[in-house]
Amino acid sequence: MLSQQQNDLITRIGPKTPAGVLMRRYWQPAALVEELAGNRPVKPVKLLGENLVIFKNGHGEYGLMERHCPHRGADLAYGRLEDGGLRCSFHGWLFATDGQCLQTPAEPDDSNLCKNIRLKAYPVREKSGILFAYMGPGEPPALPDFDCFVAPDEYTFAFKGMIDCNWLQALEVGIDPAHASFLHRFFEDEDPDAGYGKQFRGESADSDMPMTKVLREFPRPEIEVDATDYGLRITTLRKISETNTHVRVTNAIFPHGIVIPMSKEMTITQWHVPVDDTHCYWYAIFTSFGAKVDKTEMRRQRLELYSLPDYISTKNKANDYGFDPHEQEHDTYTGMGADINVHDQWAVESMGPIQDRTQEHLGKSDKAIVAYRKMLVKAIEQAGKGETPIMALDAAAAKSVTGPVAVDGIGPAAWQNYPAQLDAQRRKAAAWWKAN
């Protein structure tokens, strides 16, 4: 159990909160590139509790700045894209991507008013289909050489979804290996060949056993957690027989990311980005080590569940997440359909807007969650002292933070070398990896 003070420390992310100060030391996903791909690339966003507007000007440059005009507070999300910036529709004040006011056209010709006006603005960087923003002090850190950033565009696909709860409980479900044997249990296995784009539907590597069968029949895993230069490596072991062990390696990427295997060929890098204290978006980059990603199919599958423009799940609290008691009895553990995103959403939203960790009782299977919370508290303390926390990388350090290994396969009983061997085999077969 945590005290209320400890729970507040690790969940509240406003500009002046300890965790908010920490979060602003990292690049944060602010929007998908596709959200600004239309004929009017302007969109309001809320990020780390701040109301902002993101836009792309006529020169292809991105801007992210305060949403309300400093003149009299009108909403810049309804502004005009003109003259290399965003112009307020109220009195025509024009702002550059860095927030500097360029024109105040209703003022006299000799007015210097605009020279002293600058909106709070943040740098934006496009990477693998996501627009990242840096909201902290000083020079932005470097992004690591993770697979999702190294792979060419045609081998990646980005998407997102809203979750109606605090970011931390959304993250913690991603570093909890034990839950998959229950929350994501299917009583019958699908054809693995029809599982493209779906998590846990394919076969574990080096076997003909579907992941769903492994999770269903071996629900009591052994979990090992190791600290790394990027966060935590989580190795989940399920003894299949005297000679074989199911090995699944996932990762906690500090401060709020995970990297997990999706199939033999694909991994998911996912961030749990605070909108405010009680809402978050998951942003994901799917990375293929095999064939080029079928982006059209991946997007079609996800739009069966998520509605635009806000990427909100059509199965949610308002309709009981599609719960069907007959399905729960005969088909799935939750009775909430076959999309595991719905399962996770129900689990974390059902905890409340901010989980009350003063009432929880953790077990041995929660060791990754315990380790992550300790890492988080330490990093909050470091950021509060002006020190450099984990993963706030300079350019040289970023080049050395690669991968990470994220695999799912059935290997030998003596499994220790198996993850690295499986990862090396997959990379050797990847056309884009050879090119690097």
N, C-alpha and C positions, 0 to 999 in steps of 0.2 A: 504493500500500500504506500501511496505518497500522501504527504500533507497537502492541504488546499494551497498553501503557499508554493510548494514545489510544483504542483500541477499547473498553477497560473504561470509560473516561471517558464515552463517548457511549452506552453500552448499559445500564449498571447503574443501577437506579432505586430502591434501598432508601432509607429515610428520611434517612440521613446521607450518602448519596453525592452528588457534585456534580450529576449529572443528575437524581437524585431530588429534590434541593432545587429545581431548576428546574421540574420537572414539577408540583410542589406549588404553583406560582404561578398555575396555571390551573384552570378548571373541568374535571373529568374525568367522562366518562360512567361511571356506576356500575351502572346497571341499566336495563332497559326498563320503561316504565310498565306494560306488559302482564304483567310478571313478578309484580307485586303486585296484580293485578286479581282474584285469586281470593277465596275466603272466609277465607283466612288470609294476609294480606299481610305475611309475614315471610320474609326470604331471606338466607342467608349469602353474602357476597361477599368476594373477595380483590382488592384494588386497590392498586397501587404497593407490593406486597409486604406489605401490612397485612391481617390477618384481621379482618373487620368483619361487622356484621349491619345490613341495611337493612329498615325497616318503615314501615308507615302506620298511624297511630293512629286511634281512633274519631272524631276531629275532622277527618280528612282531611289531617293534617300528617305529613310524612315525617321520619324520623330515620335517621341513619347513625352507628354508634358501634362501639367495640371489641366483639368477639364474645364475650368471656369475662367472666363476672360477677366483680367485684372481691372478692366475699366469699370464695369458695373455688374459683373458676375454672370453674364449670359453663357449658355452652354456651347462650348466649342465643338462638341460632337456633331453639331448641326452647321458647322462652319463651311466655308467655301475653300476649295483647293485652288489657289491662284498665286502666281508670281513667286513660285518656289517655296510657298509656305501655306499656312492655314489661316484663313481670314475669318474673323468673327462676323456673323451675319447681322449683328445688332448695329454697330457703327463702323464696320469695315477695318478694324484694327487687324494688322497682319503680323503673324509670328513665324519665325524660322524654326527649323527642326531642333535647334538648341534652346528654344524658348525666348530668344531675343525678339522684342517688338521691333518691327521694321517700318511700319507705317501707322499713322493715326490720321486718316484722310479727312476727317471732319474738323480737324484743328487747323489753325492758320498755317500758311506755307512756311513761315519761319519758326514754327514750333519745334522745340527740342524734346518734347514730352517723351517720345518713344525711346530715346537714347537711354533713359534711366529705368526702363521697364523690361523686366525679364521674368518669364514664368519659370517655375521649377521644371526642369526637363532632365531626362535621363538618356544615356546612350543606348542604342538598339543595335543588335547584331543578328543577322540571319544565319541560321545553321540547320541544315537537314530538315527544312520545312517548318521550323519554329522560329519566332522572333523573340530573342532573349533581351532582357533589359538589365542594366546595372543601376541600382538605386542607392549605392553606398558611397562612402567617402573616398577621395583619392583616385588613383588610377584603377580601372577595373582589373580583376584577376584574369589570368589566361584560362581558356577552356582546355580540359585534358584531351589527350588523343584517344578517347574512347572509340570503340568500333562504330557507334552510331554517328560520330562526327567525321570519321576517316572514310567510311564507305561512300562511294559516289551516290548521287541523288537517285538513280534508277534502282538502287539496292536498298532504299529506305522509304518509309512511309510514316507520316506524322498525323496524329489525331489527338482529341482531348474529350473530356467529359466532366460535367459538373457533379460535385458531391456536396450534399447539404449537411456538412459537419466540419469540425475543426480538422486542420491538415494532419495533425499528429496521429490521430486514430486511423486516418486513411492510409498514412504511411505504414503504421504498425501492422496492418493486415498483410502488407506486402513482404514483411520480414518475419512472418509467422508460418513456418513450413507445415506445422501440424494441422492447421485448419483445413488444408486442401483435401484431406482424407474424409472430411465430414461435410463441410460447406459445399464443396464442389464434387460431391459423390454422385455418380450416375449408376443406376442399377443394371443398365445394359450398356455395352460398348458399341460405339458407332464404327462405321467403316473408316479406318485410319486414312485411306486414300481420299476420303471426302472431307478431310479435316483442315484443308488449307485456310489459314487466317483465323483458326480457332485454337484457343489454348487448351492443353491437356487432351486433345483429340487424337493426336498422332501416336506413333509407337515410340517407346524409349529406344535410344540408339543401341545398336548391337543386339537387338532382340526383335521378336514379332509380338511383343506384349504391349497393348495400348496403355498409355499413361493412366487412363481412367481405371483400368483393372489394377494396376500397381497401387494406386491411391486407395482404392476400395478394399483390396484384400490385405494390405499391409499398413494398418492405420496407426501403428505405434513406432514412429521412427526414432532413431538415434540422431541427435543434432549436435554438430560441432560448430563453434563460432570462433573465428580468428580475426584479430585486428589487422588492418592493412593500411597502406598509405592513402586509400580512398574512402575508407570506412570499415565495413565488416564483410568478411567472406563467410557464408553460411552453407555448410555441407550437411545435407540430410541423407541419412542412410537407412535403407530398408532391406533387411536380410531376406532374399528370395529363396535361397536354398543353402546347403552347406558349401556350395561352390560359387554362388553368385550373389551379388549385392547391387541393389538399385542405388545409384549415386546421383543426387541432384545438387548442383552448386548454384546458389543464388547470391546476390550481393546487395548490401545497403550502401548507397552512394551518398556521402554526406554533402549537404545537410538534409535533403528530403527525397532522395532518389533511390531507385532499385534497378538492378539489371538481372533479368531472369531468362531462362530458356523457354521458348514458346513451342518449338518443335526441333527436329533434328537439324534443320537448316536456319532457323530464325530465332533471334533473341528480341526481347523487349527492354528498352531503357525507358523508365517512367519516373516522372517527377510529381510530387504532391504539393501543389503550389497554393499558398494561402491567398485567398481573395480577401478575407478578413478573418476575424476570430472564429466564425461559425460557418464558413463556406470555403471550399477549395476546388480547384480543377486538377484532375490528373492529365498530364501531358505525356504522350508516349511516342517514341520513335521505334518502329519495327525495322530490324536490320536483317537482311538475308545474306547468308554465306553460300547460298546455292544460286538458283535462278533469280533474275531480276524480279522485283516485287510487282505483282499485279495490283497497281494502285487503285484501278477502277473497281476491282472486286473487293479489295480491302475496305474501300470507302463505302461501297454498297452495303456490305455486311454491317458496318457500324451505323450507317444511317437507318437501318432497320430498327435500331433502338434509340438513337440520339436524334433529337430534333434541332434544327437550325432556327435562328442564328446563334443561340446561346449554348448549344450542345448539351441540352438537358435530357436526361433519360425519360422515355415515355412510360417506363415502369418505375414507380416511385411511391412515396408514402401516401399520396392522394388516392392511389388505386391498389394499395396493399402489395405493390411490386408484382402484380399479376398472380398472386398466390392462388394455387389450386390444390385443395386437399387430396383429390384423387391422384394428381400427379405426385404429390409428396408421398403417397402410399405406394405408388407403383413405379415411378420413373426417376425422380430426383430427390435428393435429401431435403432440399428446401421447398420444393413445390413451386418454384419461382422461374421455371423455364430453363433453357439450356445455356444462356449467356452468363458466364461466370462474373461479368461485370455487375450484373444485377445482384448476384449473391453477395459480392463484396460490398456493394452499395447498401444493401439492407443491413448487413452486419454492422457496419460502422455508423450508419445513420441511426440505427436502433439504440445505440449507446447514448444518444442525446447530442445536442449541438457541440458541447465539449464534454468528453467522457469524464465522469467523476472517478478519478483514480484513487480517491480515498477509500473506495469501497471494493476495490478489486483484490483478487487473491491469485497471484501468479504461481505457476508450476514450473517444473524443469523444462517443459517444452517451450517456455517463454524466454529462454536464456538469451536469444538474440535481441528481444525487446529490452531486457534489462541492460544488456551491454550497450545498446544504442542510446538509451536514456542517460547512462553515465557519460558517454561520449558527448551527448548534446549539452549536458550541464557543464562539462569541462570547457567546451567551445564557447558557451555563453559567458562563462567567467573570463576566458581569454579575450573575447571581443570587448567585454566591458572594461578591461584594462588597457585596451588599445593594442593588444598582442595579435599575432597572426594565427587564426584557428586553422584546423585541418581543412584541406582542399581549397584554401584561398591561395591559389598557386601563382607563382611567377612563370614567365615563359619557359625557362629552362626546366623547372619542375614539372610543368604541364606535359612536356614531351615524354617524360618517364612514366606518366600515369596512363597506362594503356589497357586494352581489353575491356573489361575484365573477363575472366573465364566464367561462362554461364552455360552449363551443360546438363543434360538429363540422359542417363544411359544405364544399362545393366552390365556391370563389369565383374571382375573376379572378387572372391571373398577378400583377398588382399588388395584392396581398392585404392590404396594411397596414390599410386602413380596414374591411375586411370583417368581422372579428370583432365590432367595436362595432356595426356596422350590423345584423348578424344577431341580436345580443343585444337591441338596441333593438326590432327587429321582433317578437321573441318576447315581450318584456315588454309591448309595446303590445297584444298579443292576449290577455294573461293577465288574467282577470277580477279576480283578487286583487291584481294589481299596480296596476290602475286604482284600486282602493279605497284604496290607501295615499297 
